């Protein structure tokens, strides 16, 4: 059995926002609140990054039009004692997806966590 870090991308819709910073704050706050209500406070929530098509530099994954924003969030969590990366992905999507119903989720990265000594 192994431990994994699973990162997922979520598409979060925010209404009645004035600018990008407002949209990011509302999206992160709402996602964190819904996760905490399900005792998933160990899931890290952050805004995602999208590469600029012209220069390749990353910028915040937020699009605002008509006072409505689509915010790309990155949700990361550790999954312990699973059989492999696919099992870790299923566990993470089930846990997070249960708290964030109707929010599209996509696994973007799965990384095995190196084992720790029992003496620690």
Secondary structure, DSSP 8 states (H G I E B T S, - for coil): -EEEEEEEEEEEEEES--SHHHHHHHHHHHHHHHHHHTT-TTSEEEE-EEE-TTT--EEE-EEEETTEEEEEEEEEEEEEEESSHHHHHHHHHHHHHHHSTT--EEEEEEEEE----TT-
